Amino acid sequence: MQVDLVIVGAGFGGSLMAMIARRLGLSVVLLEQGRHPRVVIGESATPLSNLLLEKLSMTYDLPRIAPLAKWGSWRRTYPHIACGLKRGFTFFHENGGQLLVAASPHDEIADTHWYRADVDLFFVIEAQRLGVHYRDCARIETLQIAEDSVNIHGAASDGPFRFEARLLIDATGPRGFLYRILQLEEAPLPGLPATQALYSHFTGVARTEDCDDANPYPVDDAAVHHVFPGGWVWVLRFSNGITSAGVAATQDAAGEFRLSEGEAAWERVLDRLPKLRAQFVQAVACQPFRYMPAVSFRSRKIAGQRWAMLPSAAGFVDPLLSTGFPLTLLGIERMAQVLNHGYTLERYADETEQDLLAANRLISALYSTMGNFDAFTAVTLIYFAAVSFSETAQRLGKTELASGFLLRERPEFWPAVNPLLRKASEFGDTRAFLEEVLRVIEPFNIGRFGDPAYCNRYPVRAADLMAARGKLTASEEEIVAMLARTGFAERRTEG
Ligand SMILES: Cc1cc2nc3c(=O)[nH]c(=O)nc-3n(C[C@H](O)[C@H](O)[C@H](O)COP(=O)(O)OP(=O)(O)OC[C@H]3O[C@@H](n4cnc5c(N)ncnc54)[C@H](O)[C@@H]3O)c2cc1C
């Protein structure tokens, strides 16, 4: 069978890519080694990823995908697809430090955690509705890449297959299909320590019941991070009573916990973090513990003649700050332009790599400051300033202000931020580091990040945005119109 495009891997990334390619008029085959529904993690969305999802669904006429971009529309439209409410990022440090950064002003337009078994099943069904030819339990036996076509052959649940395509997209995640079959090399991620992870899904996880009125949202309705020197734990709650939790740690810390031992190691993690232990007293793992001996990955090659990797197949840094979804969706946005002849594969590969390296620089700095929560907090402010500025600029239609993930193409931002991130752990004086961070992010800081009045608990306030409108070259009317468009004022608006 001759087709335009073969996509290998039907996570949400592969399925969304397939839908967009169908909307561009291409014939598409989607091959998945497993069978949906299946449990995977990589669950927490962000304002930027939701903005991208919304944009892609509008640009490529995918109205059935759009409701997933906000908690309120998701719950109303697809109550059977489990998700969690994510009002922001909560950080607890082992030494008692706390940081709360709201990402939305109220629940209706909040972000979500995706219960991937349900979500990925939904995406793959939608892809088939749009005419994608889907084969599961696929085992690929041979791949031949010629000058003008790709030949792929193997067997799926319903029998053998052989396809000739103009392009192959690898959406199989880190160390995936093309990396293995083409025997590609792994490249280093500069500055990032090697890390391991251990995770599962649980029932019976208690809420922390921290109901301080000064908090901008209930602390559990967030991506909750418990940070300690050498690692961190994530806790993400879903609407179906399941909670996703796991730990990522450097080799030393992972060795102390002996993460490869699974459940026993998880108990040792809980012993180390009493606040977390209190939540897990009644908790029971409802999936086998999964151990990842190596979390991060970077392929030296991202695209070649007749093939390309989606960002998650090209590389992955760490779950910290949920950069996986936005990078995946940025990659899909660019790949759609490749398919639409607006972009070259070389440019796609270069941009994908630059995004990954920017995420790597940020996350390396976070790992290097995990022992000093004030310095760690200062590094997170760089992230929150960059993403909130980018998101708002895009929502105002001023995309030229927000070029590149983490504003990496803004000459006033990234060249100043990069050296700071590089030497984050070397600053003897944390206060001097914070001051330097605040100075550098100031032209992009639209959320009063670092303002002591907020005591490390940052809300999303219309008044702050309005006061910072000059940084976005926006008028009062433009801000008011954007807030109305995005549903900002519909409920419990603050400020
Ligand atoms: C521990 C961990 C936690 C994470 N947490 C977050 C988070 O909170 N937020 C966030 O934004 N990102 C997170 N990520 C990253 C996130 O998982 C990815 O960005 C996201 O899953 C990418 O989606 P995808 O569909 O491209 O790939 P995947 O979700 O990796 O899907 C790949 C698909 O390909 C299939 N496949 C694999 N090999 C083959 C093969 N040879 N042939 C056919 N099919 C194959 C798999 O079965 C799977 O269905 C996390 C990653 C890890 C490792």
The ligand as an SDF file (V2000), in Angstrom:
LIG
                    3D

 53 58  0  0  0  0  0  0  0  0999 V2000
    8.6090    9.8310   34.1190 C   0  0  0  0  0  0  0  0  0  0  0  0
    8.0720   10.8270   33.1300 C   0  0  0  0  0  0  0  0  0  0  0  0
    7.1520   11.7770   33.5320 C   0  0  0  0  0  0  0  0  0  0  0  0
    6.7090   12.7400   32.6270 C   0  0  0  0  0  0  0  0  0  0  0  0
    5.8320   13.6980   33.0580 N   0  0  0  0  0  0  0  0  0  0  0  0
    5.4570   14.6750   32.2150 C   0  0  0  0  0  0  0  0  0  0  0  0
    4.5660   15.6990   32.6440 C   0  0  0  0  0  0  0  0  0  0  0  0
    4.0770   15.6940   33.7720 O   0  0  0  0  0  0  0  0  0  0  0  0
    4.2390   16.6740   31.7560 N   0  0  0  0  0  0  0  0  0  0  0  0
    4.7460   16.7030   30.4960 C   0  0  0  0  0  0  0  0  0  0  0  0
    4.4560   17.6510   29.7630 O   0  0  0  0  0  0  0  0  0  0  0  0
    5.5340   15.7130   30.0540 N   0  0  0  0  0  0  0  0  0  0  0  0
    5.9050   14.7100   30.8760 C   0  0  0  0  0  0  0  0  0  0  0  0
    6.7010   13.7140   30.4150 N   0  0  0  0  0  0  0  0  0  0  0  0
    7.0170   13.6970   28.9760 C   0  0  0  0  0  0  0  0  0  0  0  0
    5.8270   13.0850   28.2320 C   0  0  0  0  0  0  0  0  0  0  0  0
    5.7120   11.7380   28.6200 O   0  0  0  0  0  0  0  0  0  0  0  0
    6.0090   13.1780   26.7220 C   0  0  0  0  0  0  0  0  0  0  0  0
    6.2130   14.5120   26.3570 O   0  0  0  0  0  0  0  0  0  0  0  0
    4.7720   12.6700   26.0050 C   0  0  0  0  0  0  0  0  0  0  0  0
    4.4230   11.3940   26.4510 O   0  0  0  0  0  0  0  0  0  0  0  0
    5.0240   12.6450   24.5240 C   0  0  0  0  0  0  0  0  0  0  0  0
    3.9440   12.0280   23.8840 O   0  0  0  0  0  0  0  0  0  0  0  0
    4.1330   11.1340   22.6060 P   0  0  0  0  0  0  0  0  0  0  0  0
    2.7990   10.6830   22.2080 O   0  0  0  0  0  0  0  0  0  0  0  0
    4.9680   11.8690   21.6310 O   0  0  0  0  0  0  0  0  0  0  0  0
    5.0310    9.8960   23.0760 O   0  0  0  0  0  0  0  0  0  0  0  0
    4.6860    8.6970   24.0940 P   0  0  0  0  0  0  0  0  0  0  0  0
    3.6620    9.1240   25.0740 O   0  0  0  0  0  0  0  0  0  0  0  0
    6.0160    8.2580   24.6130 O   0  0  0  0  0  0  0  0  0  0  0  0
    4.0510    7.5780   23.1860 O   0  0  0  0  0  0  0  0  0  0  0  0
    4.8430    6.7290   22.4040 C   0  0  0  0  0  0  0  0  0  0  0  0
    3.9750    5.6200   21.8210 C   0  0  0  0  0  0  0  0  0  0  0  0
    4.7670    4.8840   20.9090 O   0  0  0  0  0  0  0  0  0  0  0  0
    4.5810    3.4980   21.1200 C   0  0  0  0  0  0  0  0  0  0  0  0
    5.7860    2.8050   20.6660 N   0  0  0  0  0  0  0  0  0  0  0  0
    6.9960    2.7600   21.2730 C   0  0  0  0  0  0  0  0  0  0  0  0
    7.8620    2.0400   20.5310 N   0  0  0  0  0  0  0  0  0  0  0  0
    7.1960    1.6060   19.4380 C   0  0  0  0  0  0  0  0  0  0  0  0
    7.5500    0.8380   18.3020 C   0  0  0  0  0  0  0  0  0  0  0  0
    8.7820    0.3580   18.1430 N   0  0  0  0  0  0  0  0  0  0  0  0
    6.6190    0.5980   17.3640 N   0  0  0  0  0  0  0  0  0  0  0  0
    5.3590    1.0880   17.5040 C   0  0  0  0  0  0  0  0  0  0  0  0
    4.9590    1.8390   18.5570 N   0  0  0  0  0  0  0  0  0  0  0  0
    5.8680    2.0950   19.5090 C   0  0  0  0  0  0  0  0  0  0  0  0
    4.3270    3.3780   22.6120 C   0  0  0  0  0  0  0  0  0  0  0  0
    3.6570    2.1810   22.9240 O   0  0  0  0  0  0  0  0  0  0  0  0
    3.4740    4.6250   22.8640 C   0  0  0  0  0  0  0  0  0  0  0  0
    2.1140    4.3860   22.6600 O   0  0  0  0  0  0  0  0  0  0  0  0
    7.1590   12.7240   31.2930 C   0  0  0  0  0  0  0  0  0  0  0  0
    8.0420   11.7350   30.8760 C   0  0  0  0  0  0  0  0  0  0  0  0
    8.5090   10.8060   31.7880 C   0  0  0  0  0  0  0  0  0  0  0  0
    9.4920    9.7720   31.3190 C   0  0  0  0  0  0  0  0  0  0  0  0
  1  2  1  0
  2  3  1  0
  2 52  2  0
  3  4  2  0
  4  5  1  0
  4 50  1  0
  5  6  2  0
  6  7  1  0
  6 13  1  0
  7  8  2  0
  7  9  1  0
  9 10  1  0
 10 11  2  0
 10 12  1  0
 12 13  2  0
 13 14  1  0
 14 15  1  0
 14 50  1  0
 15 16  1  0
 16 17  1  0
 16 18  1  0
 18 19  1  0
 18 20  1  0
 20 21  1  0
 20 22  1  0
 22 23  1  0
 23 24  1  0
 24 25  2  0
 24 26  1  0
 24 27  1  0
 27 28  1  0
 28 29  2  0
 28 30  1  0
 28 31  1  0
 31 32  1  0
 32 33  1  0
 33 34  1  0
 33 48  1  0
 34 35  1  0
 35 36  1  0
 35 46  1  0
 36 37  1  0
 36 45  1  0
 37 38  2  0
 38 39  1  0
 39 40  1  0
 39 45  2  0
 40 41  1  0
 40 42  2  0
 42 43  1  0
 43 44  2  0
 44 45  1  0
 46 47  1  0
 46 48  1  0
 48 49  1  0
 50 51  2  0
 51 52  1  0
 52 53  1  0
M  END
$$$$
